[in-house]
């Protein structure tokens, strides 16, 4: 497996993005100093941006936003504050959670057919689901 490498310019670009994001949150006064300090722990220098999570690096771009969001789990930070710190929206998180459920169901979240099938089955009543399982089992035996 080859390691993905990030250029120094990319590191600086995303480090500056995070610094600006923190400044904007500070200006707006929407999160506490303590929570901003928690975020600052992840991005103290440009070298903190990269693809080596073993070294605590945050990935560039929107992947880094997800890194921050999930790295803050277990810190006792409210969900709404984690959204602000990561720069993600509630809709983005909910969408990704749904995509993860679809993947865990063994389906492709990028396939319209699979998404329709997931929602069809996940919205069935227990009785309707039992009937569907019996119907599918009968097809296997036939």
C-alpha positions as CSV (number, residue, x, y, z in Angstrom):
1,X,0.0,0.0,0.0
2,X,1.4,3.4,-1.0
3,X,1.1,6.3,1.3
4,X,-0.6,9.4,0.0
5,X,1.7,12.4,0.2
6,X,0.6,16.0,0.5
7,X,2.6,18.9,-0.8
8,X,3.8,21.7,1.5
9,X,1.6,24.2,-0.3
10,X,-1.4,22.0,0.3
11,X,-0.5,21.7,4.0
12,X,-0.3,25.4,4.3
13,X,-3.5,26.0,2.4
14,X,-5.5,23.8,4.6
15,X,-3.8,24.9,7.8
16,X,-4.7,28.5,6.9
17,X,-8.3,27.4,6.1
18,X,-8.5,25.9,9.6
19,X,-7.0,29.0,11.2
20,X,-9.5,31.2,9.4
21,X,-12.3,28.9,10.4
22,X,-11.3,29.2,14.1
23,X,-11.0,33.0,13.8
24,X,-14.5,33.2,12.3
25,X,-15.9,31.0,15.1
26,X,-14.1,33.2,17.6
27,X,-15.5,36.4,16.0
28,X,-19.0,35.1,15.9
29,X,-18.7,33.9,19.6
30,X,-20.7,30.7,18.9
31,X,-18.4,28.3,20.8
32,X,-16.4,28.6,24.0
33,X,-12.7,29.3,24.3
34,X,-12.3,25.8,25.7
35,X,-13.9,24.2,22.7
36,X,-11.8,26.3,20.3
37,X,-8.7,25.3,22.2
38,X,-9.7,21.7,21.7
39,X,-9.9,22.3,18.0
40,X,-6.5,24.1,18.0
41,X,-4.9,21.0,19.4
42,X,-5.4,19.3,16.1
43,X,-3.9,22.0,13.9
44,X,-1.0,23.7,15.7
45,X,1.2,23.8,12.6
46,X,1.0,23.1,8.8
47,X,2.5,19.6,9.4
48,X,-0.6,18.6,11.2
49,X,-2.3,18.4,7.8
50,X,-1.7,15.2,5.9
51,X,-2.7,11.6,5.5
52,X,-0.8,10.0,8.4
53,X,-3.5,9.5,11.1
54,X,-1.0,7.5,13.2
55,X,0.9,10.8,13.6
56,X,-2.3,12.7,14.4
57,X,-2.6,14.4,11.0
58,X,-5.9,15.8,9.8
59,X,-6.6,15.1,6.2
60,X,-6.9,18.1,3.8
61,X,-10.3,19.3,2.6
62,X,-13.6,18.1,3.7
63,X,-12.1,14.8,4.8
64,X,-10.4,16.8,7.5
65,X,-13.7,18.2,8.6
66,X,-14.9,14.6,9.2
67,X,-11.6,13.8,11.0
68,X,-12.3,16.7,13.4
69,X,-15.9,15.7,13.8
70,X,-15.1,12.1,14.7
71,X,-11.9,12.9,16.7
72,X,-14.1,15.0,19.0
73,X,-16.2,12.0,20.0
74,X,-15.8,11.1,23.6
75,X,-14.7,14.6,24.6
76,X,-18.1,15.5,26.0
77,X,-18.6,18.1,23.4
78,X,-22.2,18.6,22.4
79,X,-23.2,17.6,18.9
80,X,-24.1,21.1,17.8
81,X,-20.7,22.4,18.9
82,X,-19.0,19.5,17.1
83,X,-20.8,20.6,13.9
84,X,-19.5,24.2,14.4
85,X,-16.0,23.1,15.1
86,X,-15.8,20.8,12.2
87,X,-17.6,23.1,9.8
88,X,-20.1,20.3,8.9
89,X,-23.8,20.8,8.7
90,X,-26.4,18.6,10.4
91,X,-27.7,17.6,6.9
92,X,-24.2,16.4,5.9
93,X,-23.8,14.3,9.0
94,X,-27.3,12.8,8.7
95,X,-26.6,12.0,5.0
96,X,-23.3,10.3,5.8
97,X,-25.0,8.3,8.6
98,X,-27.6,7.1,6.1
99,X,-24.9,6.2,3.6
100,X,-23.1,4.2,6.3
101,X,-26.3,2.3,7.2
102,X,-26.8,1.5,3.5
103,X,-23.2,0.2,3.3
104,X,-23.7,-1.8,6.5
105,X,-26.8,-3.3,4.9
106,X,-24.5,-4.6,2.1
107,X,-25.7,-2.1,-0.5
108,X,-24.1,0.7,-2.5
109,X,-25.1,4.2,-1.3
110,X,-24.2,5.5,-4.8
111,X,-26.7,3.1,-6.5
112,X,-30.2,4.6,-6.9
113,X,-31.6,1.1,-7.0
114,X,-29.8,0.0,-3.8
115,X,-30.9,3.2,-2.0
116,X,-34.6,2.6,-3.0
117,X,-34.3,-1.0,-1.8
118,X,-32.8,0.0,1.5
119,X,-35.5,2.6,2.2
120,X,-38.2,0.1,1.1
121,X,-37.0,-2.6,3.5
122,X,-36.0,-0.3,6.4
123,X,-39.5,1.2,6.4
124,X,-41.4,-2.1,6.5
125,X,-43.2,-3.2,9.6
126,X,-41.9,-6.3,11.3
127,X,-44.8,-8.3,9.8
128,X,-44.3,-7.0,6.3
129,X,-40.5,-7.7,6.6
130,X,-41.2,-11.3,7.7
131,X,-43.5,-11.7,4.7
132,X,-40.8,-10.3,2.4
133,X,-38.2,-12.7,3.8
134,X,-40.6,-15.7,3.2
135,X,-41.2,-14.5,-0.3
136,X,-37.5,-14.2,-1.0
137,X,-36.8,-17.6,0.6
138,X,-39.5,-19.2,-1.7
139,X,-37.7,-17.7,-4.7
140,X,-34.4,-19.4,-3.5
141,X,-36.0,-22.8,-3.2
142,X,-37.9,-22.6,-6.5
